[in-house]
Amino acid sequence: MKRFYGSLLTTAALLVCFAYVGTFATANNDDDDQVHTSKLSYKSYTKWNILLPKETFTPVSGSIEVGSGYKTEIDGMALAIDCNADGKVDEKAKGTGGLVTLKGKNADGTKFKYTVRLKNEGGWKWSSSGALVGKVNGVRVKIIDQNNNGRFNDFGEDAMVVGKSNIASFLSRVINVKGELVEIEVATNGKTISYKPYSGKAGILNLRAKYKAKAKLIAAIVVNDNGDYSFNLANAKQGLLIPEGKYTIESGKIAMGKETALIKKGTSKVIAVSADEPSVFAWGGPIRAEFEYTRNGQDVTFSPQSLWFYGKAGEEYHSWVPDGSPPKFVIKDKKGREITTAKFCGT
């Protein structure tokens, strides 16, 4: 099996050359190092509309392991769940999905609840459908147990939303609140969040000024090389103040009307953020396609299942909805003469 690396002659309409150019802004750190603490409360979401950077569905295998674990049983096509950990199943999810709230106690004796989304795709899986909600410097934050282990303080693994957005970054030790950087710490029992001004070096990162696409940038999540700082820069037209360091684009989303595509790291380049000057990162279109193929004489065979799309900086675009405009491939000989063309729907 060989892999071809080339440019698309026609691409999905989501990625064409169009650059938005913005200006830069900076924010000053607060010299006050006082630690503040605010309460967190759990909120269930019956309709999940938070875009997670790494949504995880965990297979159900005899139990849902949150806290001490909640027994499950397969009842025909339904999934029966022990929602109060008393050893007896008391609720069922039928068909292709469902929503249940688990109740129990923390190790310190305090009560908790935990709502899960259930889906059946040839086997039952579950994911968190709730968040710890509180405020940092007067701004609402939501913390999501993205790795489904029942805890909400796994930096770089769990997720969080800062402000009124429904776009989550990874849970970050430092967040940007109204232009200022703040260090946070989440209590093990999930009851409080502590925060204080960030005192390290910081710089501006702009992912909007040199992003080329006809589509709207919905999410653009970056993570530093240690995995404990993460930010969404999709709406930061003038760039965003973040701690100094090396970052990569880990996830994202673009949309144009009903057409959407997700973004993941792929072979994305490292972005250096320094306090010395703003960092403006060039990415997006035009995109290139890579695909595996086999050749038998004059016959060249390849399929959409072995097709990858990469942007200018190496970021990968996937999960196109709908499939989008089918790319056109031109097969040429060693002298550059066209042999044939091929076209099929995107991935």
C-alpha positions as CSV (number, residue, x, y, z in Angstrom):
1,M,0.0,0.0,0.0
2,K,1.4,3.4,-1.0
3,R,0.4,6.8,0.1
4,F,0.1,9.8,-2.2
5,Y,0.7,13.4,-1.1
6,G,-0.8,16.1,-3.2
7,S,-3.0,19.1,-3.5
8,L,-6.7,19.1,-4.3
9,L,-7.7,20.7,-7.5
10,T,-11.2,21.2,-6.1
11,T,-11.9,21.2,-2.4
12,A,-14.9,21.3,-0.1
13,A,-16.4,24.8,-0.1
14,L,-15.5,25.2,3.6
15,L,-11.8,25.8,2.9
16,V,-11.0,28.4,0.3
17,C,-8.5,31.3,0.5
18,F,-10.0,34.1,2.5
19,A,-8.1,35.9,5.3
20,Y,-9.5,37.9,8.1
21,V,-7.0,40.5,9.4
22,G,-7.2,41.7,12.9
23,T,-5.3,43.9,15.3
24,F,-3.7,43.1,18.6
25,A,-4.4,43.9,22.2
26,T,-2.6,43.2,25.4
27,A,-3.7,42.9,29.0
28,N,-1.8,43.5,32.2
29,N,-1.4,41.0,35.0
30,D,-2.8,41.9,38.4
31,D,-0.1,42.2,41.1
32,D,-2.5,41.1,43.8
33,D,-1.7,37.4,44.7
34,Q,-4.6,36.9,47.0
35,V,-6.4,33.6,46.6
36,H,-10.2,33.7,46.2
37,T,-12.6,30.8,46.5
38,S,-16.1,30.4,45.1
39,K,-18.7,27.6,45.3
40,L,-19.3,25.1,42.5
41,S,-22.7,23.5,42.0
42,Y,-23.6,20.6,39.7
43,K,-26.0,21.2,36.8
44,S,-27.5,18.5,34.6
45,Y,-28.1,19.1,30.9
46,T,-31.0,17.2,29.3
47,K,-30.0,18.6,25.9
48,W,-26.2,18.5,25.5
49,N,-25.0,21.4,23.3
50,I,-21.4,21.9,24.6
51,L,-18.7,21.2,22.0
52,L,-16.0,19.3,23.8
53,P,-12.4,19.2,22.6
54,K,-12.2,15.4,23.1
55,E,-15.6,14.0,23.7
56,T,-15.4,10.5,25.2
57,F,-18.0,7.8,25.3
58,T,-17.0,4.9,27.6
59,P,-18.4,1.4,26.9
60,V,-20.8,0.0,29.5
61,S,-19.5,-3.3,30.8
62,G,-21.6,-4.4,33.8
63,S,-21.5,-1.0,35.5
64,I,-21.0,2.7,35.1
65,E,-17.9,3.5,37.1
66,V,-18.6,6.8,38.8
67,G,-17.7,6.9,42.5
68,S,-18.3,3.3,43.8
69,G,-19.9,2.2,40.5
70,Y,-23.5,1.7,39.3
71,K,-24.7,-1.8,38.3
72,T,-26.1,-2.2,34.8
73,E,-27.9,-5.1,33.1
74,I,-28.9,-5.8,29.5
75,D,-32.6,-6.4,29.3
76,G,-33.4,-7.3,25.7
77,M,-32.6,-4.2,23.7
78,A,-32.7,-2.0,26.8
79,L,-30.1,-1.1,29.4
80,A,-31.2,-1.2,33.0
81,I,-29.2,0.9,35.5
82,D,-29.0,1.0,39.3
83,C,-29.1,4.8,39.7
84,N,-28.8,5.0,43.5
85,A,-26.1,2.3,44.0
86,D,-28.3,0.1,46.2
87,G,-27.6,-3.0,44.1
88,K,-31.0,-3.0,42.3
89,V,-31.6,-1.7,38.8
90,D,-34.4,0.9,38.7
91,E,-34.2,2.8,35.4
92,K,-34.0,1.7,31.7
93,A,-32.6,3.3,28.5
94,K,-34.2,1.9,25.4
95,G,-33.6,2.2,21.7
96,T,-30.6,4.2,20.6
97,G,-30.1,6.3,23.7
98,G,-31.2,7.8,27.0
99,L,-30.4,10.0,29.9
100,V,-30.1,9.0,33.6
101,T,-28.9,10.7,36.8
102,L,-26.8,8.8,39.2
103,K,-26.9,9.6,42.9
104,G,-24.6,8.8,45.7
105,K,-22.1,10.2,48.3
106,N,-18.5,11.4,48.1
107,A,-15.8,9.9,50.2
108,D,-16.3,12.7,52.7
109,G,-20.0,11.8,53.0
110,T,-21.4,14.7,51.0
111,K,-24.1,13.9,48.5
112,F,-23.6,14.2,44.7
113,K,-25.4,13.5,41.5
114,Y,-24.0,12.8,38.1
115,T,-26.0,12.8,34.8
116,V,-24.9,10.6,31.9
117,R,-25.9,10.4,28.3
118,L,-26.3,6.9,26.9
119,K,-26.1,5.7,23.3
120,N,-26.5,2.4,21.7
121,E,-24.3,1.8,18.6
122,G,-24.2,-2.0,18.6
123,G,-23.2,-1.7,22.3
124,W,-24.1,0.7,25.0
125,K,-21.8,3.6,25.8
126,W,-22.0,6.6,28.2
127,S,-20.7,10.1,28.6
128,S,-21.1,12.9,31.1
129,S,-24.1,15.1,30.7
130,G,-23.5,17.7,33.4
131,A,-21.0,20.2,34.7
132,L,-19.8,22.0,37.8
133,V,-20.8,25.6,37.5
134,G,-19.3,28.6,39.4
135,K,-17.8,32.0,38.9
136,V,-14.2,33.3,38.6
137,N,-13.9,37.1,38.9
138,G,-17.6,37.3,38.2
139,V,-17.5,35.3,35.0
140,R,-19.3,31.9,34.8
141,V,-17.2,28.8,34.3
142,K,-18.4,25.3,33.6
143,I,-16.2,22.2,34.3
144,I,-17.0,18.9,32.6
145,D,-15.7,15.4,33.5
146,Q,-14.6,14.8,29.9
147,N,-12.7,11.6,30.7
148,N,-15.7,10.1,32.6
149,N,-13.8,9.1,35.8
150,G,-16.2,10.9,38.2
151,R,-13.6,13.6,39.0
152,F,-13.6,17.2,37.8
153,N,-10.0,18.3,38.5
154,D,-8.0,16.4,35.8
155,F,-6.2,19.3,34.1
156,G,-5.5,18.6,30.4
157,E,-8.1,15.8,30.4
158,D,-11.3,17.3,31.6
159,A,-13.0,20.2,29.9
160,M,-14.1,23.7,30.7
161,V,-16.1,26.6,29.3
162,V,-15.3,30.2,30.3
163,G,-18.1,32.8,29.8
164,K,-21.4,32.4,27.9
165,S,-19.9,30.3,25.1
166,N,-20.8,26.6,24.6
167,I,-17.3,25.8,23.3
168,A,-15.1,24.0,25.8
169,S,-11.3,23.9,26.0
170,F,-9.4,21.3,28.0
171,L,-9.4,22.1,31.8
172,S,-6.6,24.6,32.1
173,R,-4.6,25.7,35.1
174,V,-4.6,29.2,33.7
175,I,-7.7,30.9,32.1
176,N,-8.3,34.3,30.5
177,V,-11.0,36.2,32.3
178,K,-12.0,39.5,30.7
179,G,-8.5,39.9,29.3
180,E,-6.6,39.0,32.4
181,L,-4.9,35.6,33.2
182,V,-6.0,33.8,36.3
183,E,-4.6,30.6,37.9
184,I,-7.3,28.1,39.1
185,E,-7.5,25.0,41.3
186,V,-10.6,22.7,41.6
187,A,-11.2,21.0,44.9
188,T,-11.1,17.2,44.9
189,N,-14.7,17.0,46.1
190,G,-15.8,19.4,43.4
191,K,-17.4,21.8,45.8
192,T,-15.2,24.9,45.3
193,I,-12.8,26.5,42.8
194,S,-9.9,28.7,44.0
195,Y,-8.2,31.3,41.9
196,K,-5.6,34.0,41.9
197,P,-3.9,36.3,39.3
198,Y,-1.3,34.6,37.1
199,S,2.2,36.0,37.7
200,G,4.2,34.4,34.9
201,K,5.2,35.7,31.5
202,A,2.5,35.9,28.8
203,G,2.0,36.8,25.2
204,I,-0.6,37.4,22.5
205,L,-1.6,34.5,20.2
206,N,-3.8,35.3,17.2
207,L,-5.4,32.4,15.2
208,R,-7.8,34.6,13.3
209,A,-5.7,37.1,11.4
210,K,-4.1,34.5,9.0
211,Y,-6.7,31.8,9.0
212,K,-7.8,31.2,5.4
213,A,-11.3,29.8,5.0
214,K,-14.7,30.7,3.6
215,A,-16.3,29.0,6.6
216,K,-16.7,30.4,10.1
217,L,-14.2,29.3,12.7
218,I,-16.4,28.0,15.5
219,A,-13.7,26.5,17.7
220,A,-9.9,26.6,17.8
221,I,-8.5,24.9,20.9
222,V,-4.8,25.1,21.6
223,V,-2.8,23.2,24.3
224,N,0.7,23.9,25.6
225,D,3.4,21.2,25.5
226,N,2.8,20.3,29.2
227,G,-0.9,19.8,28.5
228,D,-2.0,21.9,31.4
229,Y,-2.8,25.2,29.6
230,S,-5.6,25.3,27.0
231,F,-7.6,28.1,25.3
232,N,-10.3,28.6,22.7
233,L,-9.1,31.3,20.3
234,A,-11.9,31.1,17.7
235,N,-13.5,34.4,18.7
236,A,-10.4,36.3,19.7
237,K,-10.3,38.6,16.6
238,Q,-7.4,40.6,18.1
239,G,-5.6,37.7,19.6
240,L,-5.7,36.4,23.2
241,L,-3.3,36.8,26.1
242,I,-2.0,33.4,27.2
243,P,1.0,32.1,29.2
244,E,4.3,32.0,27.3
245,G,5.2,28.6,25.8
246,K,4.8,26.2,22.9
247,Y,1.3,25.3,21.8
248,T,-0.4,23.2,19.2
249,I,-3.9,23.2,17.7
250,E,-5.6,20.2,19.3
251,S,-9.2,20.5,18.1
252,G,-11.7,22.8,16.4
253,K,-14.7,23.2,14.2
254,I,-15.6,25.2,11.1
255,A,-19.1,25.7,9.7
256,M,-20.7,27.3,6.6
257,G,-24.5,27.0,6.7
258,K,-25.3,23.3,7.3
259,E,-21.8,22.3,6.2
260,T,-19.4,21.5,9.1
261,A,-16.0,19.9,9.7
262,L,-14.0,19.1,12.8
263,I,-10.3,19.8,13.2
264,K,-7.7,17.8,15.0
265,K,-4.0,18.1,15.5
266,G,-2.8,16.0,12.5
267,T,0.8,17.1,11.8
268,S,0.2,20.6,13.1
269,K,3.2,22.8,13.6
270,V,4.2,24.1,17.0
271,I,3.3,27.6,17.8
272,A,5.7,29.6,20.0
273,V,4.1,32.3,22.2
274,S,6.4,34.9,23.6
275,A,6.0,38.1,25.7
276,D,8.3,39.8,23.2
277,E,5.8,40.2,20.4
278,P,2.4,38.9,19.2
279,S,2.3,35.5,17.5
280,V,0.2,35.3,14.4
281,F,-0.3,31.8,13.1
282,A,-1.0,31.0,9.4
283,W,-3.3,28.0,8.9
284,G,-6.4,26.8,7.1
285,G,-6.7,26.6,3.3
286,P,-5.7,25.6,0.8
287,I,-5.9,22.0,1.9
288,R,-4.2,18.9,0.5
289,A,-5.3,15.3,0.4
290,E,-3.3,12.3,1.3
291,F,-4.6,8.8,0.5
292,E,-3.4,5.2,0.3
293,Y,-3.6,3.5,-3.1
294,T,-2.7,0.3,-4.9
295,R,-1.7,0.0,-8.5
296,N,-2.1,-3.0,-10.8
297,G,-0.8,-2.0,-14.3
298,Q,-2.8,0.9,-15.4
299,D,-5.4,0.5,-12.6
300,V,-5.1,2.7,-9.6
301,T,-7.4,1.9,-6.6
302,F,-8.2,4.1,-3.6
303,S,-11.2,4.8,-1.4
304,P,-12.7,7.5,0.9
305,Q,-11.8,5.3,3.9
306,S,-8.1,5.9,3.2
307,L,-8.3,9.7,2.6
308,W,-7.1,12.5,4.8
309,F,-7.3,16.3,4.5
310,Y,-4.7,18.6,5.9
311,G,-4.5,22.4,6.2
312,K,-1.6,24.7,5.6
313,A,-0.1,24.2,9.0
314,G,-0.7,20.4,9.0
315,E,-4.0,20.5,11.0
316,E,-6.4,17.7,9.9
317,Y,-10.0,18.2,8.8
318,H,-12.4,15.3,9.3
319,S,-16.0,14.4,10.0
320,W,-17.5,16.4,7.2
321,V,-21.2,17.0,7.4
322,P,-22.6,16.6,4.8
323,D,-19.8,15.0,2.7
324,G,-19.3,18.3,0.9
325,S,-18.2,19.0,-2.6
326,P,-16.4,15.9,-3.9
327,P,-12.7,16.5,-4.6
328,K,-11.3,15.9,-8.0
329,F,-8.1,13.8,-8.4
330,V,-5.9,13.9,-11.4
331,I,-3.7,10.9,-12.1
332,K,-0.5,11.9,-14.0
333,D,2.5,10.0,-15.3
334,K,6.1,10.7,-14.4
335,K,6.3,13.4,-17.1
336,G,3.2,15.2,-15.7
337,R,0.9,14.1,-18.4
338,E,-2.7,13.5,-17.3
339,I,-3.8,9.9,-17.5
340,T,-7.2,10.0,-15.9
341,T,-9.3,11.8,-13.3
342,A,-11.3,10.4,-10.3
343,K,-14.0,11.9,-8.1
344,F,-15.9,10.7,-5.1
345,C,-17.6,12.1,-2.0
346,G,-15.5,13.4,0.9
347,T,-15.0,11.6,4.2
